Amino acid sequence: MIVLEILGIIVGFGFLIFIHELGHFIAAKMCKVKVLTFALGFGPDIVKVKHNGTKYAIKAFPLGGVVLMAGEDPKKAKGESDEYLSLIWYKKIFIAFLGPFCNYLLAIILFAFIFNIWGASTISNSSKIGDVLANYPAAEAGLVSGDKIISIDGKSVNTWNDLCENLKDKADKETCFVVERGSYSFNVNMLVSKNPVTGTGVIGISSYVTHDDANFFKSVYLGSKIVIVQTLMTLKYLYNKIVSFEKPELSGPIGIMNIMADATKSGIDDYLKLLGAISVALGLFNLFPIPMVDGGMIVLFSIEGIIKKQISTKVVQIYNTIGLLFILAIFVFATYSDLLRLGIGKLLGK
């Protein structure tokens, strides 16, 4: 099982990053930029072949991919026509954009495949119970999937939103539930648990989900829709955190690897869903206007188009250095957050 989890992490991370780099590679070839190296993984070469001036290689550590273009490094740029930084501004934007675009395209394909094979899931907004988690109050009280909660401490519950709202302030409190099962109803008392992150009351249940078949066109539509929704929800979350001056909850490599390890044990559909979600997150992050990442380069080269003058390699070099420091700061913060979530914070006195 541990071997399966490790393979799931390596294959998942490697595949998502490789697809991103493949996008840059395809765009570079379309723009007639000389690609020095295109490789799967990093580290020393295991297998390599040279074709039309490009070294194609499989490297020792299959985590991601590498695309090395001529003139990509400002320090080594010579100003030749087949170099990346020598291109007209909109071609450089196209090369930068196609990496994140391929992550989005991959996510749509993955989600569409899931819908086509396993069907489309529809989450009910009724107070009907879907899954019941072990070792939580609902399971200990004998509730099962298909039961419907119709009141909490005498307050009527009609929708899932009603249920969540009524549970919000019940953490660590003895609470009376009226539950409907088939043609009869019964009362049950539970000591509501507390969500360790939000502090709200939880009893260990999820909303009821139905599954319907989806043809090719419906699958693609639903796959595209879920990608758009995830993007908008992420942007809304970050915006709310920024305007309220609150620290956002971020997952770094440790947190993502932990989630991927769990997904490998849950089944291929859950694993593919997670890959789709991470692919969206990877594509979106790379579109943020952060120096050094693709979005930052798109901003820089858009300025070139506005001022109608090529930005000097010295400015690009400084811009990338600022971006590197910013990304390192995000990495450290996200990793620290992962360690706290995994309980390491107790060792640090947090």
Residue pairs with C-beta under 8 A, 6 or more apart in sequence:
1 265
4 264
4 265
5 260
5 261
5 264
5 265
7 264
8 260
8 261
8 263
8 264
8 271
9 257
9 260
9 261
9 264
10 62
10 63
11 62
12 260
12 271
12 274
12 275
12 278
13 63
13 64
13 257
13 260
14 40
14 41
14 62
14 63
14 64
14 65
15 275
16 103
16 106
16 275
16 278
16 279
16 282
17 63
17 64
17 65
17 282
18 40
18 64
18 65
19 102
19 103
19 106
19 279
20 65
20 99
20 100
20 102
20 103
20 282
20 283
20 286
21 38
21 64
21 65
21 66
21 67
21 99
22 65
22 102
23 98
23 99
23 100
23 101
23 102
23 103
24 67
24 69
24 95
24 96
24 98
24 99
25 35
25 38
25 67
26 98
26 102
27 94
27 95
27 97
27 98
27 99
28 35
28 67
28 69
28 84
28 95
29 35
30 94
31 87
31 91
31 94
31 95
32 82
33 69
33 70
33 71
33 82
33 83
33 84
33 87
33 95
34 53
34 54
34 69
34 70
34 71
34 82
34 83
35 53
35 54
35 67
35 68
35 69
35 70
36 53
36 54
36 55
36 68
36 69
36 70
37 54
37 55
37 57
37 66
37 67
37 68
38 54
38 55
38 56
38 57
38 65
38 66
38 67
38 68
39 45
39 48
39 55
39 56
39 57
39 58
39 59
39 65
39 66
40 57
40 58
40 59
40 62
40 65
41 58
41 59
41 60
41 61
41 62
41 63
41 64
41 65
41 66
42 59
42 60
42 61
42 63
42 64
42 66
43 59
43 60
43 61
44 59
44 60
45 57
45 58
45 59
45 60
46 57
46 58
46 59
46 60
47 57
47 58
48 55
48 56
48 57
48 58
49 55
49 56
49 57
50 56
59 66
69 83
69 84
69 95
70 80
70 82
70 83
70 84
71 77
71 78
71 79
71 80
71 82
71 83
71 84
71 85
71 86
72 83
72 84
72 85
74 85
74 313
74 314
74 316
74 317
74 320
75 313
75 317
77 83
77 84
77 85
77 86
77 313
79 86
80 86
84 92
84 95
85 92
85 313
85 316
87 95
89 301
89 302
89 304
89 305
89 310
90 301
90 305
92 297
92 301
92 304
93 297
93 298
93 301
93 302
93 305
96 294
96 295
96 297
96 298
96 301
97 287
97 294
97 298
99 286
99 294
100 282
100 283
100 284
100 286
100 287
100 294
100 295
101 283
102 283
103 279
103 280
103 282
103 283
103 286
104 227
104 279
104 280
104 283
106 276
106 279
107 223
107 227
107 276
107 277
107 279
107 280
107 283
108 220
108 223
108 224
108 227
109 223
110 223
110 272
110 273
110 275
110 276
110 279
111 222
111 223
111 226
111 227
111 273
111 276
112 216
112 219
112 220
112 222
112 223
112 224
113 219
113 223
113 272
114 223
114 269
114 272
114 273
114 276
115 214
115 218
115 219
115 222
115 223
116 214
116 215
116 216
116 219
117 269
118 211
118 269
119 211
119 212
119 213
119 214
120 211
120 212
120 213
120 214
120 218
120 219
120 222
121 209
121 210
121 211
122 209
122 210
122 211
122 212
123 207
123 208
123 209
124 130
124 160
124 207
124 208
124 209
124 210
125 159
125 160
125 161
125 207
126 148
126 158
126 159
126 160
126 208
127 148
127 149
127 150
127 157
127 158
127 159
127 160
127 162
127 163
128 146
128 147
128 148
128 207
128 208
129 138
129 143
129 144
129 145
129 146
129 147
129 148
129 149
129 205
129 206
129 207
129 208
130 145
130 205
130 206
130 207
130 208
130 209
131 145
131 205
131 206
132 138
132 139
132 143
132 144
132 145
132 204
132 205
133 139
133 204
133 205
133 206
134 204
135 204
136 193
136 202
136 203
136 204
136 205
137 190
137 191
137 192
137 193
137 203
137 204
138 190
138 203
138 204
138 205
139 204
140 190
141 177
141 188
141 189
141 190
142 188
143 179
143 188
143 203
143 205
144 181
145 208
146 181
146 208
147 179
147 180
147 181
148 179
148 180
148 181
149 157
149 163
149 177
149 178
149 179
149 180
150 156
150 157
150 178
150 179
150 180
150 185
151 157
151 177
151 178
152 163
152 166
152 167
152 170
152 175
152 176
152 177
152 178
153 166
153 170
153 175
153 176
154 176
155 166
156 162
157 163
157 166
160 207
164 200
167 192
167 200
167 201
167 202
167 203
168 200
168 201
169 200
169 201
170 192
170 201
171 192
171 193
171 194
171 195
171 199
171 200
171 201
171 202
172 191
172 192
172 193
172 194
172 201
173 191
173 192
173 201
174 189
174 190
174 191
174 192
175 189
175 190
175 191
175 192
175 201
176 187
176 188
176 189
177 187
177 188
177 189
177 190
178 185
178 186
178 187
179 185
179 186
179 187
179 188
190 203
192 201
192 202
192 203
193 201
193 202
193 203
193 204
194 200
194 201
194 202
195 201
195 202
214 222
223 276
226 276
227 276
227 280
230 277
230 280
230 281
231 280
231 284
234 280
234 281
234 284
235 284
237 248
238 248
240 246
241 247
241 248
249 337
250 330
250 333
250 334
250 337
251 259
251 334
251 337
251 338
252 331
252 333
252 334
252 335
252 337
252 338
253 331
253 334
253 335
253 338
254 335
254 338
254 339
254 342
255 334
255 337
255 338
255 341
255 342
256 278
258 338
258 342
259 274
260 271
260 274
260 278
263 270
263 271
263 273
263 274
264 271
285 293
286 293
286 294
286 295
287 294
287 295
287 298
288 295
288 296
289 295
289 296
289 298
289 299
290 296
290 323
290 326
290 327
291 300
291 319
291 320
291 322
291 323
291 326
292 319
292 320
292 322
292 323
292 324
292 326
292 327
293 323
293 327
296 319
296 323
300 311
300 316
300 319
301 311
303 311
304 310
304 311
339 345
339 348
340 348
340 350
